[in-house]
């Protein structure tokens, strides 16, 4: 689901106030054909609920999974998905693009 930045960041703030574990994923770099521009956000809670979009398709599933790990261990991660990656077809970036997504826990 794609929402405005204020919706996404507002939901992150709400979830944090509710005591949920929360991570924020942000597109930091794109190359070639990429579904979402730099600065796009996805907010994820520890139960796998999310709002926003960083790519679409299976990439978002992979980002949500990594975000749950980030919430658990507190270690931020830089994820990269692209056609040169052996996971490109599996996660849905067979379009020839590449994206980097930074995932961090927020409190």
Secondary structure, DSSP 8 states (H G I E B T S, - for coil): ----HHHHHHHHHHHHHTT--EEEEEEEEEESS-SS-TT-EEEEETTS-EEE-SS-HHHHHHHHHHHHHHHHH---EEEEEETTSTTHHHHT-TTS-EEEEEEEEE-
